[in-house]
Amino acid sequence: MALRPKRRPKILTVRSSRYLSPNMVRVTFAGPELEGFPLGHEGANCKLVLPRDGESREEFDAYFAPDGPDEKVHAVRTYTVRAFRPETLELDIDFVAHGDHGPATRWAQAAKQGSFLGFFGPSQPKITDYHADWYLVAADLSAMPIAEATLEAMPKDAKGIALFEVPTTEDIREISAPEGVKLHWLVHENVHKPSLAQLEFIKSMDWPSGVLQTCIAGESSVIRSLRSYLHNDRRIPKKDTYISGYWKIGLIEDEHQKMKRAEAA
Ligand SMILES: Cc1cc2nc3c(=O)[nH]c(=O)nc-3n(C[C@H](O)[C@H](O)[C@H](O)COP(=O)(O)OP(=O)(O)OC[C@H]3O[C@@H](n4cnc5c(N)ncnc54)[C@H](O)[C@@H]3O)c2cc1C
């Protein structure tokens, strides 16, 4: 039997939620629990503990009391800090609205003022040092929060290419990026079928000279092929490549994390 998280999560409350595009919902949390939230952690990840369907806040809270049950009953999922505004104590997290199969997505699609969940984190930001001659950013919807946070954090005179793969043209939206970073949008409708679009684009583009840093994340098999291209074909040093599988077709997050741990061992 799995043990419940030993630490008690912060319980965050939703202030509002809105769709950024048909397949992406932004949930804004607010409240005194966010007092002291670290600044500059946009793009860092966090763990969300999802209430069970119909669970009241009192039941959820009681579960984490010292005398609460031992068994793990809540799904925990990894997400990205999209934005934190200290002046209003507001935290944004952007969720892919990918249907009714996952507890996190179900929760986000139904979130409204007063909804709640448990929160652990944030981790350290993924990229803290921007030293490249050019940047390559590539993301599907799940990685747009880290991609957007990275584009906002990089120097204003940065140069590079940002590639976004979305399931519909309606998911294309305004993105804030340095002027020297060229944005490209690819549409891959069937997200349950692995896509080659990003790899093909990257292989066929003009490759600038100089030091490259990457911020790349998304579906695991897409990431596997991009990682192989960057490390084996292009010989880009691993220290300059943030590249990470965020989900895998057909696996829930726990199974995907288990697969990643086995591959890393
Ligand atoms: C470091 C990190 C940061 C992340 N940040 C974000 C973020 O900010 N926003 C975000 O939306 N996701 C993010 N993800 C991805 C997210 O953790 C997974 O998509 C997770 O599986 C969603 O949980 P769920 O409960 O909705 O679905 P699960 O219960 O895990 O899976 C249910 C089914 O949905 C499928 N599925 C999972 N994700 C997707 C998807 N994106 N598109 C289509 N099908 C999917 C699975 O393959 C499975 O068949 C991040 C992942 C990592 C590792």
The ligand as a Gaussian input file, in Angstrom:
#p B3LYP/6-31G(d) Opt

LIG

0 1
 C        7.822000      19.003000     -14.801000
 C        6.412000      18.896000     -15.411000
 C        5.631000      20.035000     -15.551000
 C        4.354000      19.962000     -16.142000
 N        3.611000      21.101000     -16.271000
 C        2.374000      21.044000     -16.840000
 C        1.567000      22.230000     -16.963000
 O        1.914000      23.315000     -16.480000
 N        0.363000      22.109000     -17.595000
 C       -0.079000      20.906000     -18.080000
 O       -1.198000      20.853000     -18.630000
 N        0.640000      19.776000     -17.951000
 C        1.853000      19.816000     -17.333000
 N        2.585000      18.674000     -17.180000
 C        2.031000      17.424000     -17.700000
 C        1.037000      16.778000     -16.719000
 O        1.702000      16.453000     -15.514000
 C        0.488000      15.506000     -17.375000
 O       -0.169000      15.823000     -18.572000
 C       -0.424000      14.722000     -16.451000
 O       -0.505000      13.420000     -16.973000
 C       -1.818000      15.316000     -16.359000
 O       -2.544000      14.594000     -15.389000
 P       -4.053000      14.137000     -15.619000
 O       -4.559000      13.752000     -14.270000
 O       -4.789000      15.148000     -16.414000
 O       -3.921000      12.836000     -16.551000
 P       -3.362000      11.376000     -16.188000
 O       -4.255000      10.691000     -15.191000
 O       -1.917000      11.462000     -15.822000
 O       -3.514000      10.645000     -17.602000
 C       -4.789000      10.245000     -18.120000
 C       -4.688000      10.077000     -19.638000
 O       -4.488000      11.352000     -20.240000
 C       -3.378000      11.331000     -21.124000
 N       -2.714000      12.655000     -21.071000
 C       -1.952000      13.163000     -20.074000
 N       -1.531000      14.389000     -20.386000
 C       -2.025000      14.676000     -21.608000
 C       -1.928000      15.803000     -22.468000
 N       -1.212000      16.904000     -22.135000
 N       -2.572000      15.759000     -23.666000
 C       -3.293000      14.652000     -24.028000
 N       -3.413000      13.540000     -23.239000
 C       -2.787000      13.561000     -22.056000
 C       -2.476000      10.218000     -20.578000
 O       -1.658000       9.682000     -21.593000
 C       -3.488000       9.207000     -20.075000
 O       -3.929000       8.368000     -21.112000
 C        3.852000      18.705000     -16.572000
 C        4.630000      17.548000     -16.390000
 C        5.895000      17.640000     -15.815000
 C        6.713000      16.369000     -15.627000

